[in-house]
Amino acid sequence: MELEKKPIREFVGKVIRIIDETPSTKTLVFDIKGIDFDFYPGQYVMLNVPYEGEILKRAYSIASPPTQKDSLELTIKRVPNGKASVVLTERVKVGDEFLIKGPYGKFIWVPQMGTNLILIGAGSGIVPLMCILRYIASAKLEHVKATLLYSNTHYEEIIYREELEQLNTLSNIRIVHTLTRSHPPNWKGYTGRINHEMILREVENIPTNLYYLCGPPQFVDDIANILTDLGVDKGQIKKEKYD
């Protein structure tokens, strides 16, 4: 289905809050009061990041839902040897201002597209998926059923951990975690990579759902292959790759 494009806006956002999500990840909350900015869940913006006398342009998925009008949230994971991500996770202070432009991207979900959603993410690939979950919860879309399969290396690296626990208490949202490298002694979730068995166990009516995959390129390709093996039509699989 063809969706009407949201108008692209360019505006200055002031950082009003910095949330420590994990040891390597922060959420920057920008004040956008009075700015007519609208987007679809799953889209991203371009952020201008000053770095040693130059301006780096970086794409970041929007973490906050479109129902949240006065502020915009971007969640950024520090990349080893990164430039922009180091500035944004280590040097930014409340009050700093950034030029933001968007929204962009075709990794979009709206209820008309399908109401049985399976979101599969790894690491910071959770961000656009979280936007979708927050939208379902905040807009009270109780007819939509969503399951998130979320893979991380370590327990400490689970972004939005407490909020995901809250979302898991809703009747129409299920959160399934797996940890691939280490796990705490009383860990109740899965261990190891997301595989055929996990999907067969956790996902009902596999061929009929709409799938949103986000994470490193290899992860996204591997999951897409598993899903097609399990009989999912390629048209039902939406992909966003994070380098």
C-alpha positions in Angstrom: 0.0 0.0 0.0 1.2 3.5 -0.8 1.3 5.9 2.1 1.1 9.6 1.8 4.6 11.0 2.5 5.1 13.1 5.6 6.5 16.5 4.9 10.3 16.8 5.4 11.1 19.4 8.0 14.4 20.9 9.1 14.6 22.3 12.6 16.8 22.9 15.6 16.2 20.6 18.6 17.5 21.4 22.0 18.5 18.5 24.3 16.3 18.6 27.4 17.2 15.2 28.9 19.8 12.5 28.5 18.8 9.0 29.6 21.4 6.4 30.3 20.0 3.2 28.7 23.0 0.8 29.0 26.8 1.3 29.5 27.1 2.0 25.7 23.8 3.6 24.9 22.0 6.9 25.6 18.7 8.4 24.6 18.7 12.1 23.8 15.4 13.8 24.3 14.9 16.9 22.1 12.4 19.7 22.7 10.3 20.1 19.6 7.4 22.1 21.0 5.8 24.3 18.4 7.4 22.4 15.5 5.0 20.8 13.1 6.9 17.5 12.8 5.1 14.2 12.0 6.3 10.8 11.0 5.4 7.2 10.7 6.5 4.6 13.3 9.8 3.2 12.0 11.2 6.3 10.2 14.4 8.1 10.9 15.9 11.6 10.9 19.3 13.0 9.8 21.2 14.6 12.7 24.0 17.2 12.1 26.8 16.4 14.6 29.7 18.8 15.0 33.0 16.9 15.2 36.5 18.5 15.2 35.5 21.4 12.9 33.4 19.4 10.5 29.7 18.5 10.4 28.9 14.8 10.3 25.5 13.8 9.0 24.1 10.7 10.6 20.8 8.8 10.3 19.1 7.8 13.6 15.8 6.0 13.9 13.2 7.8 16.0 12.6 6.1 19.3 9.5 8.1 20.5 6.1 7.4 19.0 4.3 9.9 16.7 1.7 10.4 19.5 4.4 12.2 21.5 4.2 15.7 20.1 6.4 17.9 22.2 9.6 15.9 22.3 11.6 13.7 20.0 13.8 10.8 21.2 16.9 9.4 19.5 18.7 6.4 21.1 22.3 6.1 20.2 24.8 3.3 20.8 28.5 4.1 21.0 30.3 2.5 18.1 33.9 1.4 18.7 36.1 4.0 16.9 33.0 5.9 16.1 33.0 9.7 15.7 29.4 10.9 15.9 28.3 8.2 18.3 31.1 9.1 20.7 30.1 12.8 20.6 26.5 11.9 21.2 27.0 9.4 24.0 30.0 11.0 25.8 30.1 14.8 25.2 26.5 16.1 24.7 25.1 18.1 27.6 21.5 19.2 28.3 21.0 22.5 26.5 23.0 21.6 23.4 21.3 22.2 20.1 21.3 20.1 16.9 20.0 20.5 13.4 17.5 17.8 12.7 15.9 16.9 9.3 13.3 14.3 8.4 11.4 12.1 8.5 12.9 9.6 6.0 12.7 5.9 5.4 10.3 3.2 4.1 10.6 1.0 7.2 7.1 2.0 8.3 4.2 0.4 10.1 0.6 1.7 10.3 -2.3 -0.5 11.4 -3.8 -0.6 7.9 -0.8 -2.7 6.8 -1.5 -5.6 9.2 -2.4 -6.1 12.8 -0.4 -9.3 13.6 3.2 -8.0 14.0 6.4 -9.9 14.7 9.3 -7.5 15.5 12.8 -9.1 15.5 15.7 -7.0 16.5 19.3 -7.2 17.7 21.2 -4.6 19.8 20.3 -1.0 18.8 18.1 -2.4 16.1 15.5 -2.2 18.8 15.0 1.5 18.2 12.5 1.7 15.3 10.8 -1.5 16.7 10.4 0.3 20.1 8.8 3.2 18.3 6.2 0.8 16.8 5.6 -0.8 20.3 5.3 2.6 22.0 2.8 3.7 19.3 0.7 0.6 19.7 0.6 1.2 23.5 0.2 5.0 23.5 -2.5 5.0 20.8 -4.3 2.1 22.6 -4.4 0.0 19.5 -5.7 -3.0 21.3 -6.7 -4.9 18.2 -3.0 -5.0 17.1 -1.0 -8.0 18.4 2.8 -7.6 18.5 5.6 -10.0 19.6 9.1 -8.7 19.9 12.0 -11.2 19.7 15.1 -9.2 20.9 18.7 -10.5 20.9 21.5 -8.9 22.8 25.0 -10.1 23.8 24.7 -9.4 27.5 21.9 -8.6 30.0 23.4 -5.2 30.7 23.1 -4.3 27.0 19.3 -4.7 26.8 18.1 -1.2 25.8 14.8 -0.1 27.3 14.9 -3.1 29.6 12.4 -1.8 32.3 10.0 -0.3 29.8 10.0 -3.6 27.8 9.0 -5.4 31.0 6.1 -2.9 31.4 5.0 -3.4 27.8 5.1 -7.1 28.3 2.2 -6.7 30.9 -0.1 -5.5 28.2 -2.5 -8.1 26.8 -1.6 -7.5 23.2 2.3 -7.2 23.4 4.7 -10.0 24.2 8.5 -9.5 24.7 10.9 -12.4 24.2 14.6 -12.0 25.1 17.6 -13.9 24.1 21.3 -13.4 25.2 24.0 -14.7 23.0 27.2 -14.3 25.0 26.6 -14.3 28.8 23.5 -14.3 31.0 22.8 -13.8 34.7 22.4 -16.9 36.9 18.6 -16.6 37.2 18.0 -15.7 33.5 14.5 -16.7 32.3 14.9 -15.9 28.7 16.5 -17.7 25.8 20.3 -18.0 25.2 21.9 -18.1 21.8 20.9 -16.7 18.5 17.4 -16.4 17.2 16.8 -19.6 15.2 14.1 -21.7 13.5 13.2 -23.4 16.8 12.7 -20.2 18.7 10.5 -18.7 16.0 8.5 -21.9 15.8 8.0 -21.9 19.5 7.2 -18.2 20.0 5.3 -17.2 16.8 1.8 -18.4 15.9 0.5 -18.6 12.3 4.0 -17.9 10.9 3.1 -17.3 7.2 0.3 -14.8 8.0 2.1 -12.2 10.1 3.9 -9.0 9.1 7.6 -9.1 10.1 9.9 -6.2 10.9 13.6 -7.0 11.2 16.2 -4.6 12.3 19.9 -5.0 13.4 23.3 -5.7 11.8 23.1 -6.7 8.1 24.1 -10.3 8.7 21.5 -10.7 11.4 18.7 -9.3 9.2 19.7 -11.5 6.3 19.9 -14.6 8.5 16.5 -14.0 10.0 14.9 -13.2 6.6 16.2 -16.5 5.3 14.8 -18.4 8.3 11.4 -16.8 7.7 11.3 -17.6 4.0 12.3 -21.2 4.9 9.3 -21.2 7.3 7.0 -20.2 4.4 6.8 -16.4 4.9 6.3 -14.5 1.7 9.1 -11.9 1.0 6.5 -9.2 0.7 5.6 -9.8 4.4 9.1 -9.1 5.6 10.3 -5.5 6.1 14.0 -5.0 6.7 16.2 -2.2 8.2 20.0 -2.8 8.4 22.2 -1.0 11.0 25.9 -0.8 10.3 
